[in-house]
């Protein structure tokens, strides 16, 4: 009975960690996403910032939190797998400009 209770507590802590990580991911993404959605150049919005940014940051935050949770528990193989998934998400995010600086905030030079 004690083993089941411990497994249930560990599972609940893992779920809470994933949810907290997802919320942190959204909090990190929010300043970038807000600028992209509220309009940059002449009030134009960039919906791809929202469509790609939210899933990448939700998954990235949850993955990072679960990797940390696995490391704290001493589970090295799952932690390495989660870190590999986090690296792939980061590469995807930078590749599609989800994690990079918004184009509207970059200096456009003297013609502007």
Secondary structure, DSSP 8 states (H G I E B T S, - for coil): -HHHHHHHHHHHHHHHHHHHHHHHHHHHHHHHHHHHHH-SSTT---HHHHHHHHHHHHHHHHHHHHHHHHHHHT-HHHHHHHHHHHHHHHHHHHHTTSSS--GGGS---TT-
